[in-house]
Amino acid sequence: MSPLYEHFLPLIPVSGRILDAGCGSGRDARAFREFGFTVQAFDASHVMANIASQHLQAQVEVLRFQDIDWFECFDGIWACASLLHVPLDQLADALARLSRALKKDGVLYASFKYGRGEREHNGRRFTDLDESGLAELIALAGQLSIVETWITGDLRPGREAERWLNALLRKSP
């Protein structure tokens, strides 16, 4: 994960506050805490929130993106492979909610499987995005601008052909 962290973490103030949005097992939240950041985390899955709570030795909330209501609390939001589970017709609202949760000039990292459209795979739903799809959503969500996008390959064995759209977004002052 270090190459992804290298894009995101330099944009967060020293000891800044990061929200791990859709934290899964808590792997990234734990790393950020070890780097000296103040971290809060949530996941929509009760099972994953419990695993993350144990991994972090801290309470991880069970929340969906559609339900968050923080206002200017975070210097950075990390949404690694999590927003891709939000239905496309709800994604602009989820991004707007994340934007409101960011402090002015805050940064949001998000990643999506590279492509266009919605699909189901092994009982899980996915919204795939490319650069133009992301730009359309950002325009709908308001207050966010694209700092950088880049494509990476999946490093997990057997998935080397899969590609990811990575994006750094900044909240407009």
CORNOR-V305230 format. One line per field, one symbol per residue. psi: psi as a letter, one per 20 degrees, with the letter a starting at -180 (. if undefined). burial: # if it has 24 or more other C-alpha atoms within 12 Angstrom, else .. A space follows every 50 residues. Layout:
# CORNOR-V305230
psi: ???
burial: ???
This chain:
# CORNOR-V305230
psi: ighghhhghiipqpjrpppoolicijggggggghijqppqqqqhpgghhg ghgghilqppqoqqhiiqkqolhqhqpomokghiipqhiihggghgghgh hqrpjrpppqqqppapaqrppljqqqoqqaghgghgghhhhqiqqpgqqq pqqpiqpijhiqqppqppqppq.
burial: ...##.###.##...##################...########...### ###..#...###.###.#...#################..########## ###.##########...#.......######.###.##..#######.## .............########..
